[in-house]
Amino acid sequence: MMQKGSRAEPFLLLDIAYNGKFLYNFVMLTREEVIKLSQLARIELSENEVEKFQKELSTVLDYVEELKKVDTDGIPEVFEVTGLQNVQREDKVEIADNHEDIFKNAPEMKDGLYKVKAIL
């Protein structure tokens, strides 16, 4: 038994049932939707690729639909999964008074500035 889902959603949802029990919602993109997506992405697809990506993208969207069903109430959000912490130092403004050290490797100086060749 297959029932078409609402077209108010961006993609066609098909409820696949077996012996009265729903197995999963299968999101099926139409050929036209795949072609439209490829045009928006500026990707040219052959007829075989349209068919291939219709199936593959539909599988991905089906997986996303399954993830939406997962109950995450009471589970804290995780922003860093490696356990590593930021070890960078705090950004501080420091006054540098070692001009001689900075400019000692400069090939030429003029009025306390690096002198370079004009590039235009």
N, C-alpha and C positions, 0 to 999 in steps of 0.2 A: 504494500500500500504506500503510495507516494502522494504527499500533499504539497502543493506549492506554497511557499511562504509569502509574506506580504512584499509587494514591490515598493512599499514605502522605504524599505531598507535598500542600501545601495546595491546589494547583490541578491540574487535569487537563493532563497534558503529552501532546501528540500529536507523534509523529515523522513528518514528511512526507518521503516518499522518492520519487525519480524515477529509473527505470532502476537501481534498487539502490543509489543514492547518497542519503544523507540530506542534504536541503537545509537544514533548520533545525528546531529544536524550537519548536512553536507552543503557547504557554500559553493555554488557552481557559477562561475563567471560565464557570461555569454561570449561568443566570438567577437561581437561588436564591442563589448567592454574591454576585451584584451587588445583589440585593434586601437581603441580610443586611448588606452593606457600607453601603448607603444608610441602613438602619435604625440602624446603629452611628454613622453620621455625622449622624443626625437630618436627612436630606435626603429629601424626598418625590420619587419619580420616577414619571413616566407610563410606560405600556407601551412607547412609542416610545423614551423615554429609557433604559429598562432595556436594550433591544436595542442602542441606540447606544453606551452605556457598556460593555456586554458586549464589543463589538468593540474600542472604544478602550482600555479597561483591559487587555484581552488583548494588544493590540499593545504597550503599555507593558511589561507583564510579560515578553513575548517579548524585547523589547530588553534588559531587565535580565538575562535568562537568557544572552543573547549576551555581555553585558559580563562576566558571571561566568566565561566561558570564556577571557578575555584573560589571557595569561601576563604577570604583572607582577613575576616574580622578578628581582631585581637592579635594579629601578627604584626610586629613592628616592621616598619620599612627599613630596608637595608640599602645603604648608600655605598658602603665600602666592603667588599667581600673578601679582600685579601688579608685583612687584619693589620695592614701597614698603616703607619701614621705619617703625616706630613712632617718631614724633618728639615724643611727649609727654615732658614733664620728669618727673624722679623725684619722687614724692610725699614731701615733707618737712614735718615739724611745725615751725612757726616761732612764737615768742612775739611777740604783737602788743602794743606798748605805746603805741599812738597812739589812745587812747580818745577824745581830744578830736576828732580827725579823723573817727572813726567816728560819733560821736554828734552832730556839729555840724548834721546835716540832720534830726535827730529832732525831731518837733513837740513832744513832751513827754518828760521823763525823771523817774524816781523811783528813788532809791537806786541810781543807776548803771545802770538798766535802761530800755528803751523802755517808755513807758506807752501802752497802747492801750485802746480802748473794749471793754467786755464784749460778747460776741456771743451769749450765751445769755439 
